[in-house]
Amino acid sequence: MATKQVSCDCGKTIREQGDDELVKAVQKHAREVHKMDLTREQVLSMAQPV
């Protein structure tokens, strides 16, 4: 599996191997820190290969 990352506007970078893990981690960060609910598609559209 390829490692991907999402860089948040707040400065946090989340890096995971596999789409499922990345989506879960980014959704958790968005919900807990920014009070936002992101869809799987939104997270994957922001993902960049590492």
Phi, psi and omega in degrees: 000144180275145175276135178231160179220156172233128177258120181277153177299337181281354178107349180278137174245128180248126184232128181216158172265123179094141183296318183300315181294319180296313181301314180300314183293318181290319178298320179297313179300313182299319182290312186284323185265322188246000181056040180241145172251120179251143175278165176303317182296322178296316180297312183294332178288338179269346187289141177237139175293148180258000000 
